[in-house]
């Protein structure tokens, strides 16, 4: 093996790697354990922003020439604000 460098490893199970270095100053040993954590892939996908918006935001209607929120739209307005 060369005296220096990099090595990429891709273990399929938890593995302990041992490194030995030897030179004029003596010998040194070090070890490192690489733990394999298998990923679980979810079959479901996250909803898009558009899907979340259309599911959670409800229309609020105003009376003609009025700017106040009607009493029947207060709860929808509060839910919209909470989502946003």
C-alpha positions, -999 to 999 in steps of 0.1 A, spaced: 0 0 0 12 36 -6 23 56 24 -5 81 21 -38 85 2 -75 80 4 -96 49 1 -134 49 -3 -152 20 13 -188 10 10 -195 -18 35 -228 -37 33 -225 -45 71 -210 -29 101 -172 -32 99 -142 -23 120 -112 -10 100 -77 -12 115 -49 11 104 -13 3 112 15 28 106 52 19 110 82 41 107 115 52 123 96 65 153 78 32 160 45 15 152 10 29 158 -23 13 154 -58 28 152 -92 14 145 -125 28 134 -159 11 133 -183 20 104 -219 11 112 -242 3 84 -277 17 89 -300 4 61 -324 29 48 -361 22 46 -377 37 16 -412 50 20 -437 40 -6 -456 73 -1 -445 106 -15 -448 140 1 -476 162 -12 -466 191 -34 -471 227 -22 -500 231 -46 -517 200 -32 -512 212 4 -525 246 -5 -557 233 -22 -564 209 6 -559 234 35 -569 268 21 -606 276 18 -622 305 -1 -636 334 19 -664 354 3 -674 390 10 -707 407 6 -711 431 -23 -694 464 -16 -683 453 18 -648 447 33 -657 430 66 -655 393 70 -688 376 72 -696 356 103 -699 323 83 -663 329 70 -645 336 103 -636 299 110 -623 294 74 -602 326 77 -587 314 110 -578 280 95 -563 296 65 -542 319 87 -531 290 109 -520 270 78 -501 299 63 
